[in-house]
Amino acid sequence: MKRLSVLLCLVLITSIGFAQKSKVVSAYNYLNYDELDKAMSYIDEASAHESTMGMAKTWYYRGQIYQKIYKHEKYGNLVPDPLGEALRSYNKALEIEPGYEYKTEIQQNKQKIAADMFQAGVDAYTAKDYKAALSGFEGYLSINPEDQSAYLNAALAAQNIDDNTKAKMYYEKLIALKVDQPRPYQGLAAIYKSEGDTTQALKVIQQGRSAFPADKNLMIEELNIYLVQGKAEQALEITNNAINNDPENPTLYYVKGSMLDNLGRKEEASTAYKRSLELNPESFDTNYNLGALYFNQGAEQVNKANEIPPQKVKEYEVAMAAADEKFKAALPYLEKANVLKPNDQSTLISLKQVYLRLKDNENYKKIDAQLKGE
């Protein structure tokens, strides 16, 4: 009687195991029939049962089923992350049986998943869903861990959701891979700057400049950091080096003019501004700054004239005439700035004062009306 009980138990256990294995087969058949809801149900049950969860075949089929669910016309919304489930299933199959007979097919399918994940990341990034974009690029990198473009995309996505830890990690990975472009240095430095660490930002930029000595954007970044740190002379040196490497860049001359202006080197500043305008006469900032430089010189000259004793009439008249020359010099640049940005308040106020000083009543009234919104 006892022997019969043992025999019955063995038959029962064998029957249960056989039932689970039949579910693996059923899942595969439903996959071929494109009935993915049923295929998923059977394979999930088999992958959770002790008699079939240790079979490479179970996970291989599971990977195929979930991979097919992705973007399926009928079953695409069956689960939230079918590609992730497919990838985990394929990896599990190879973990159970590294020399599995369908290893080659699994690797090919993983590359298809990688391509879909990358495209999903691009689509999400375009839609400004940066969290989903990061997930897509990270999934891709789990399959292709040396792809530099994916690291850059992941870093940008992480930066857009203020995940500085991940953004730094991906930028640093790119730098370690010796990527053939300067963007990782710029991106990493930008994060350090946003965190208030200009010392580390400068270190990164200088590392980038060592790798890409002729890159003008890295030069400008180094310049900006020096300016933030109040190191104007170092910034000026960087600007001159940048101009030597890119002598037709109007922005560099504008930047040089701004720095020289702030250092009180007005004549050199005006020369730099004028060179910038030769290269790009339609720059509002350069026109305004050059006009403002002459305007401020005129205002300073008026203040000096007003300090001259009343009895020195001739000296006063000479000083005021010199002031008027500066206002006249400012006028064409301020007028051009007004054409480029007709509603800029700073430009309008400066023009109004110049027209008043030069006794141009007609233009004074026009600007006054414009300021009043008439």
HELIX and SHEET records of a PDB file:
HELIX    1   1 LYS A    2  ASN A   32  1                                  31    
HELIX    2   2 LEU A   36  ALA A   48  1                                  13    
HELIX    3   3 ALA A   56  ILE A   69  1                                  14    
HELIX    4   4 PRO A   82  ILE A   96  1                                  15    
HELIX    5   5 LYS A  103  THR A  126  1                                  24    
HELIX    6   6 TYR A  130  ILE A  143  1                                  14    
HELIX    7   7 GLN A  148  ASN A  160  1                                  13    
HELIX    8   8 ASN A  164  ALA A  176  1                                  13    
HELIX    9   9 ARG A  183  SER A  194  1                                  12    
HELIX   10  10 THR A  198  ALA A  211  1                                  14    
HELIX   11  11 LYS A  216  VAL A  228  1                                  13    
HELIX   12  12 ALA A  232  ASN A  245  1                                  14    
HELIX   13  13 PRO A  250  ASN A  262  1                                  13    
HELIX   14  14 LYS A  266  LEU A  279  1                                  14    
HELIX   15  15 PHE A  284  ASN A  306  1                                  23    
HELIX   16  16 VAL A  313  LEU A  340  1                                  28    
HELIX   17  17 GLN A  345  ARG A  357  1                                  13    
HELIX   18  18 ASN A  361  LEU A  371  1                                  11    
END                                                                             
